[in-house]
Amino acid sequence: MIDTDVLDTGLGDEDDDDFDEMVEAGDAQLPEHRYMDRELSWLAFNQRVLELAEDPSLPVLERANFLAIFASNLDEFFMVRVAGLKRRIVTGLAVPTNVGRAPQDVLADISDAAHALQLRQAGVWLDVVQPALAAAGIEVVSWDDLSDEDREDLYDYFQSQVFPVLMPLAVDPAHPFPYISGLSLNLAIRIRNAKTGRQEFARLKVPPMLPRFVALPGKPGRARYLPLEQLIANHLGDLFPGMEILEHHTFRLTRNEDVVIEEDETENLIQALEAELLRRRFGPPIRLEVGDDMDEVTLDLLINELSITEQEVYRLPGLLDLRGLFELSAVDRPELRYAPHVPTTAVAFQPLEQNGRADLFAAIRKADVLVHHPYESFATSVQAFLEQAARDPHVLAIKQTLYRTSGDSPIVQALIDAAESGKQVLALVELKARFDEAANIVWARKLEKAGVHVVYGLVGLKTHCKLALIIREEDGVLQHYSHIGTGNYNPKTSRIYEDFGLFTTDGQVGKDLTRLFNELSGYAIEKKFKRLLVAPLHLRKGLLRQIDKERRNALAGRPAAIRIKVNSMVDEEIIDSLYRASQAGVKVDIWVRGICSIKPGMPGVSENITVRSILGRYLEHSRIFAFHNDGDAEIYIGSADMMHRNLDRRVEALVRVAAPAHLKELTELFDRAMSDDTSSWWLGRDGEWTRHSVDADGTPLLDLQDYTMANVPRRRRARAVR
């Protein structure tokens, strides 16, 4: 039985002033330069991704995949973070960064770091991964490597499959410089008219709908590919007959693609967002990538026509846009990949009879169920939970948040099926999920047509929490079945994102979710909750109070510890509270995947703070907040990162985990993650991340994800037997 008074996360107004005064007094005792720059910290995260591509112990196709992930990450960083800095500078709204530096100076630092990283990435491809692929029988060749027979075969392919879709655009007095779409790969071509001797410029877009790597005939067990841009570049004579080809070079442009919507001035959010998505295509340029062999005449023309600065030009050897390496995942060489992993069904959700169908409601009634994805199946837990609800005649209502979901989502289909069978269904669709806006608009309209009550959250706030609530009639009583997760309701990403989800019939959690859903479909979040910490009103202060409780316990000589696992740790108020806890003697463990602005190891400030990062096969995505609480551990899971946007501008929810077995599982996971015997990156006080993957004898350290993959089903089964 849970004492809801003990779990009440509401804050007493009478204590707020004293708490705020304590915080202000503590800030005065902290050093001025106590944060890492968030943008440079993000680049350090992407460097860790690049280090995985450099790792010779990993399967070579996975290393190529990490190069593609690095490239995709960096594109989004420029489109959003760099674009945002530039926009604030241009509009005169620039304010000092989290480390007190002018945005112009930060842009210069970003440029230096990003140039170095992109050159390093190019070197990893040319000198490490491409040769390793070739040694394994997968060759990415150049035109000069081809035989005459190869070239003849490719000419036929070019004429039949490529030439018809090419669109060369000339630049002359009658043809202005063409619009260059963001992230497109292009050829800049200088030609001379054989009759007049006049030099001209043309731009040719490499068709994105065609395979980036053109397959060549190969020997058994070997595969050969030619980059599409090289095939096109070596047949320019067919596109410009009678012209002399003087120069041709690849280039690629990145544009500002961040979306800005003034919701309080917009009556129809969908229409406003659709208009903004159209404008996104025409955002100002922020990065120009060119081959390092590009001549100065061509480069100067691009710089002038695109209104780009020298600082924004990236000269790179080898291939541009290594996102194309994602295509190599189609190569049928399983021995060059991670060993396949099929998620297991959580023990509580396994059917009683072979080939039978599990009753998830019965399982959740017996006890709370904590599921760990991708080690445990999303399809047989979250998806099955909603599908069972859709067809169960005793289910009266389903309420769910949808932030990101896949294009062929069975989650959306379950909601549609439920609505069509006469159930009350509420879907809170977050239209502003970055780069998924268009897909979410499509699904919102499909849901509405099926009779689902679709709402778009609160003005000015993104709804980021991961919640599902099912109301079921049982013996004349309404039972609440709740799911609170750390990840999106997306079957595809659930296979590669590490996340937790809690299923419970706890009455207080059900009441909290009912109240929260009612407020999300209404006007405001005002009420306090018993089992949840909810942003934007209560989460920040709730966490600050938990952290301060540990600080006071340490000062009183009692055991104290804080453990936080997040994607990003940026919020200065949270960081300062952790510094104060460290000063009081609290041991603080931070497990972060991406950005981290904390400086560990500062004398007298953060000597008790340890920061680790784990990257690998799966994307660490869960958020966990654990407090020693004088021996009565309090652990929360949920959707919130420690960033301003999550704490102040989003609807987020954390739920307290109550079952002793679940507390033990989360504690043991943290123990292994922070162990010196586990492979991870360690953050130093200078902001440098150092990888620790082997011991002093060169023996590989424990891979946490491999260990969890092997042991989650075994450990759960053992506990079920007990």
N, C-alpha and C positions, 0 to 999 in steps of 0.2 A: 504494500500500500504506500503511495507516495504522498508525503506531506506537502501540499501545494503552497502552504505559507512559506515553508523553507525555500521552495523553488521560485517564489515570486520574484520576478526580475524587474518589477516596477521600482521606480526611484522615489523615495520620500522627498517631497519638495522642501521640507524643513531642513534637510541636510545639504541641499544643493549649494547654498552660499558658502558654507564651511568647506565643502569639498573643492569648490572653485578657488577659494582663497589659498587652500593648501597647494593646489596645482600651481598657482601663480608664484607662490613662495619657493616651490621646488624648482621652477624654471630658472630663477635667478641664480641658482647654484650650479647650473649646467653650463659647460663651455659653449662658446659661440659657434664654432665650426664643428658641429657634432653630427652632421648628416652627410651621406653620400649623395652626389647629384643623381637624380632619378633617371635622366636620359642616358648618362654614361653607364649607370648600373644596368639599364636595359641592354645596351650594347655588350656589356660584360656577360649578360645572360646568353645572348646570341653567340658570343665567342665560345661559351661552353657547348653549345650545339655544334659549332664547328669543330671543337676538339673531339667530339664523337666521330665526326667524319674522318678525322686524322687517326683514329684508334685502329691499329692493325689487328687487334684481337676480335674486332667485330666482323660479321659477314660483309663481303664487299658491296653487295647490292643495298644493304642497310646503310653503309657509309655513303653511297650515292644518294640515298633517300635523305640522309641528314644534310647533305649539301643542298638539296632542293628545299628542305624545311628552312635552312638558314636563309636562303634567297627569298623565300616567301615571307618569312618573318621580317626581313629587312625592308622589303617592299611596304608592308603594312606600317612599319615604324616611320618611314618617310611620308607615306600618305596621310598619316594621322598625327604623330608627335611632331615631326619636323614641320609639317604643314601648319599645325596649330601655332608653333612658335613664330613662324614667318607671318602668319595672319595677324597675330597680336602685335608684332613689330610694325607691320604696314598700317594697321588701323590706329596705332598710337595707344593700344591698350596693354602694352607689354609691362609686366611687373617682374620684380626679381624672382628667380627660381627658388626652389626649396633650400638651396645653399647660399642664397643671397647674391647670386651673380646676375648680371644683365643678360637678357635673352640673346643679344647679339654675340656676347662672349661664349655663351653655351653653344650657339650654332657653330662657332668656329671650332670649339672642342669636339662637337659631334662630327664635323667634317673631317677633322684629323683622324679621329678614331674609326669612322666609317670607311674612309679611304684605305686605312691600314687593313681593316678587316676584309674589305672586298678584294684587295690585292692578295691577302692571305688565302681567301676562298679560291681565287683563281689559281693560285699556286697549288693548293690541295688537289684541285681537279686535274691540273695539267701534270703535276709531278708525282702524285700519290694515287688518287682513286682511278683516273683513266688508265694508267699503266697496270694497276691491280685488276681492273676489269678485263683488260686485254689478256693478262696472264691467265685469267679464269675462263677465257674463251668468249668474251663479249667486247668487241672492238668498236669504238667510236672513231671512225677514220676521217681523214680530210680528202678533198678532191685530188690532191697530188698523190695520194696513196693508191688510187684506183687504176685498174688495168683498162685497156681500150674496150674490152668486152664489158666490164662493169659500166663504163661510161655510155656505151650503146644501150644497155638495158635501162639505165637511168634516163636516157633521153626519151625513150618510149614512155616511161612513167611520167616524166615531166610534161610531155606533150598531151597525154591523156588525162592526167589527174591534177596537175599543178597549173599549167599555162592558162587553162580556161578561167580560173578564179583569180588570177593576178590582176591588179589594177595600178599600173604605173601612172604617177601623177607628175606632170611636167611643171616647172616653175619658169615663167617668162612673163612679159607684160600682159599677156592675155590670161595667164593662169597664176593667181596669187599663191603664196606658200601655203601648202595644205595643212589642215588641222591634223596634229599627231595625237592619237589617242593614248591615254595613260597605259603603261605597261606593255604596249605593243612593241614587237621586234620589227625593225625596219632596215632597209638598205638605202643609204645615201649614195646617189650615183651622179657622177659628173661625166658628161658626154660632149663630143664635138660633132657639129654638123659637117659632114664630109663636103657638102657643096659650098657652104658659106664660111666654114672655119670657125663659126661662133660656138663658144662653150655654153652649155646649158646644165641645169641641175634638175634631177628628178628624184622623187621619193617613191619607194616601193615597199608596201607593207607585207611582211611575211604572214600568210594566211593562218590565223590562229586555229581554224577548224581542221587543219591538216596535221598529220603526225609530225612532231618536231624532228624525230629521227626516222629517216627513210631506210627501211630494211633492204639489205643487199643479199644476193645469193651467198651462202656460206657452206663450209664443210660441215659434216655431221659433228654435233657437239660444239660448234662455234657459231656465233652470230656477229654480223657486221652491220653498222648503221652509219649513215651519212647525215649530218645536220641539214635540215631543209634549206636554211639560208645559203649554204654552200652550193646546193643543187641549183637554186635560183640564180645565184651570183654568177655561176658558170654557164648560164644560158641567157644572159642579158641581150645578146645579139638578136635573139628571137623576138624580144620585146621592143628593141630599138633598131629596126632594120635600117641600114644606110647610115648609121651613126657609129662613131668611134668611141668605145668605152674607155675613158681615161682613168677613172678611179671608182671603186665601189667599196663601201665600208658599212658595217653594221652599227646601228645605234638604237637606243631605247630610252624612252622618256617616262619619268614618274611625275604624276600630278597630285595636287591636293584633292583627296577624295573623302575628306571628313564631311559629315552631314551636320548642318546647323538648322534647327527648326525652332521658331519662336511659338511654342505651343499655346501660350496664353493669348496670342493674337490669331490663332488658327482654329477655325471652327471645325473643319474636317481634317483630322490628322492624316488619314490615308491619302487624300488628294494632295495635301501639302508635302507629304513625304515622297510621293511619286514625282512631283515637280522638282523636288530637291535632288532626287536620284538622277533625273535628266541633267540637271545642272552639274552634278558631280563629274560627268564626262568632260566638262570644259573647265575644270579647276586649273589654276595657274601651275606652271611647271616648277618642280622643286629639285629634280635630279636628272642629269643627262649622262647616261652610260654610253661609252664609245669604245670601239676596238683600239688597242694601243698603236695600230698601224695607220690610223686615220690621218690624212694629210691636213696641214694647217688651213688651207683654203676651204676645205669642206667643213672643218670644225668651226672656223670663224663664221661661216654662213649659218650654221646651226645655232651658234651662240647668239648671233644677232637676231635671227628670225624668231627664236624661241624666247628671247629676253631672259637669258639665263646667265649666271655669273660664272667666272672661272672656278670659284670655290665649289660650285655645284656640278662640275664636270668630273666624271670618273673614267679615267683611261685604264682599260683592263685588257690583259692578254687572254687569248683563247676565246671560248664561247661566252656570249652574253646570255643573261636570263637562264640561270641553271635550274630554275623551276622545271624546265623541260625534263630533268632527270627523273621526275615522278613517273614519266612514261616507261622507264625501264622496269617498273614494277610488273609490267605485263610479260617480261621475259620469263620463260618457264625453266627456271633454275632454282628449285627449292633449296638445294644444298648451299646456295649463296645468300640465304635469308635466315632470319631467326627460325628456330624450330617452331612448327605450328602449335598454337595453343587454343584449345577449345574450352571456353568457360564452362564451369560446372554449375549445376543447379544448386542453389543454397539448400542445405540439408532440410531445413524446415519446410521448404517448398517442393520437395521431391514427392511424387505420387506414391501412395501406399501400395499400389499394384503396378507391376511392369506394364508399360504402354497405357497406363491409366492417366487420368487428368487430375492434377493436384487441386485441392480446395484451399486457395490461399487465405480466404476469410477464416476458415477453421484454424489454419496454422497461426494466423496473427492473433486470434482470440486466445490461443494457448499461451503465447508469450510474444514480446516484442521480437522483431527479426531485424538484424543489421546485415545488410548485404554489401559486399565489397567488389565493385566492378574494376577492371574487366575480368578479374579472376573468377567471379561468380556472375552468372548470366543475367543480362538485362532483360532478355526476351522472356525468360521463365520467372522473372520476378516483377519488375515494374510494368512491363508490357502485358504480361499475363494478368496482373492485378487489375489493370484497366479493362482488358478484354473480358475478364470474368464479370466485372461490374457491368459492362455494357449488355451482357446477355442474361444477367441474373434478374429474375422478375421481382425480387425483394429489394433491389436497389432502387431508391427513389431519386437520388440526385448525385451528380459528379461535379466537382469543382476542381479546376486545375490551372496552373500557370504554364505558359509556353513561351520560352525565351528563344531558343534555337531548336529546330527539329529538322529531320531529314526530308528530302523532297517526296519520298514515297512513304511517309510516316504511318506506321501502324497505330501510333498513338493518336494521331488525328483521326484515323479511320475508326478507332474505337469510340471516340467522342461522337463522331457522326452516327455510328450505329446506335449508340445510346440515345441520342436525341431522336432518331427516327423510330425508336421503339417506345417513345413516349416519356422518357426520363427527363428530369430537369438537368440541363447541362450548362455549366458556366465555364467559358474558356477565357482566361486573361492573356491575351496575345500581346507581347511586347514588340511593337512595330519597329522600334529604334535599335534593335540588336545589330550592332555594326556589321556591315557587309552581308547581313541576312535580311535586310529590310524588304527587298523585293519578294523573296520567298515567303516571308511572313504575311505580306499583303495578300498574296495568292491564297494562302491557307485560311486567313481570316475570312475572306469572302466565301470560300468553300464551306467553312463551318457555319457561317450565317445562313447560307442557302439551305443547310440541312436542319435548321431550327435551333442551333446552339446559340445561347446568349453570349455574344462576343463583346468584351470590353477591352479597353486599351490602357487601363491603369489610371494613374493620377497625373495631372498636369505638372510638368517640370520634373517628374521622377521616372526613372526607368525601373520597371519591375523585374528584378533579377533573381528573386527567391524561387526555389524549386519545390513546389508544393502540390499535393493532390489530396483531395478529401472526398470520401465516398460515404454517403448516408444510406444505411440499409435498415429495413424494418425487420426486427427479430422478436417474435412473441409479443407483438404490440408495442415494443420499445424501439426507439431509433438509436442505432449503434453507429458510432463514428469510426471509420477506418482511415488512418492518416498515413501519408508518406511525405517525409521531409528529406530532401537530397542535397548533395553538394554539387551535382552535375545536371546538365540539361536532359530533357526528355527526348533524347536523340539516339535511336538504336544504332546508328552508324558510328558516331563518335564514342559511344559507350564501349566499343570494342578496343579503343586505343586510349581512352581517358581513364585515369584512376580516380574513382569516386566512391563515396559511401551513400547509402540510403537507409533510412530507418522507417520500418513499418510498425505501427502501434494502434491499439484500440484504447489507449489511455484517454479517459474522459476529458481531462483538462487540456490535453493537446488538441483533441477534437473541438472543444469550445474555443480555444485560442485560434485555431484555423478558421472556424466558422466566423468568428468576429473579424479576423483579418480579411477573409474573402469578401465579407459584406462591406468592409470599408474600402477595399480596392475597387469594388464595383460601384461605390458611392462617391464620397467627396474627400475624405481625409482619414489619416491614421492618427487617432488620438488616444485610444484606450491603452491601458497597460495589460501585459500578458503574464500568465503564471509560468508556463513552461517554455516560452519563446523569448528570445531577445530580437527585437525588430527595429530595423533602421527605417527612416532616418531619426526617429525621436528617441529611442531608448537604447539602441545597440551600443553606440559610442560610450555613453555614461555607464551602461551596464558592464562593459569590458573594463573601463577605467576603474570602476569600483572593485571588480574582481582582482585586478592587478594591484590596486592599493591595499586590498585586504592581505595579499601575500606580503607586501612590503611591511605592513604593520605586524604581521605574524613573525617575520624575520627579526624586526627590531625588538620584539618581545621574547626572542630566543626560541621560538617555535620553528619546526621545519617548514620550509616554504619553497615552492618551485612553480615555474610557469613554463608551459610548452605551447608553442603556436606553430601550426602548419598552414601556410597560405601560398597563393601564387605571387602576391606582391605585398611588400611591407614598406609603405611610404608615409603614412599619416604621421605628422610630426607630434601630435598630441599623444597618440598611442606610443610612439617611440620614446618620447620624453618620460612617460610613465614607466616604461620598461627600464630606462636608465635609472630612474629613482629607485625602482625595485632592486636593480643590480647594486646600487650604492648601499642599500640596506642589507645586502648579503643574499638576496634571492637568486637562485640558480635559474637562468633563463635560457631555454633552448628554442631557437628559431629554425624552422625547416621551411625553406622558401624555394620556389622554382625559378622565379623571374627577378623582378626588381627588388632590391633591398637597400634602403637608405640608412640602415643602422650601421654604426661604426663599432664593431666589437673590440674589446681589448684596450679601450682608452683608460689609462691609469686613473683610479678614483671614480670612474664613471661606469664603464661597461666591462670590467674585468670578469664579471660573472655571466656575461652573455656569450653564447656560442651560436654561430650561424653556419648551417650546412645546406647544401643544395644537391638534389638527386635528379639526374636526367637519364633517360634510357629508352627502352623499347616503348614504354607507355608514358603518356603525358601526366605527370603528377598534378592532380586537379582538385583533390579534396581539401577542405578547410576544417581544421581541428583546433580547438582552444581548450587547453587542459590546465587546471589549477589544483595544487596540492590540497588546499583548504584544510590545513591542520590534520591531515590524514583521512579526511572524508572527501575523496577526489570529486571534483566537478568537471565534467568534460562536455563540451558543446561541439556539434557539427553543423554545417550549414553552407550558405552560398557566399558569404562576405569575405572579401579581401580587405587588407588594412590600407585602403586608399581613401582619399577625400570623397571620391564619387560614390564608393560603396557605403560609406558611413553617413553621408550627408545628402546625396542626390539620387539614391536608389532605394527601392524597397527590398530589403534583405531580411533573412530570417535564420536564426540559429536555434536549434533545439537541444535541450539538455538530455544526454544519454543517461539512462537510469539503471539498466540491468547490469549487475555485477560482472557477468561474463563479457558484456560488450565493453565495459570500462577496462577490463583486463586485456581484451584484444587490442584496443586502441593504445593502451599504455605499452604493451609489448611491441607494437609496431613502431612507436616512437623510440623505444629503447634500442631497437635494431638500427633505425635510421640514424641516430646520433652516435652510435658506437664507432670507435676508431677502427674497428674491424670490418666496417661496411664501406664499400666504394662510394665516394661522394666528393663534392667540392667544398673546401673550407674557405670562409671569408676572413681575410686579415684586416687589421685596422687601417691599412693603407688602401683598402678598396680592391685589392687583388684577390682573385679566386684561384686557389691552388687545388689541382686534382689529386686525390689520394685513391688510387685504384689498385696498387700492389703493396705488399708489405716490404720490409727491409731485405728479404730474400728474393723478391721479385714474384712472389706467389700472389695471384689475383685475390683481392679482398671480396667479401661477400657481396653479391649483386642482390640488392633488396627485392627487386621485382621478380627475379628468378626464384628467390627463396619464397616469396609470398605466393607465387604461382604454384609452387610445389606443395606448400604447407597449408594454405587456407582450407582446401577441401578436407585434408587429413585432420586438421585441428578442429574444425567444426564438427566433423563426424565423431571424433573422440568425445567432445563435450556433449553431443546429443546422446551418446551411449551412457555417459555418466548421469 
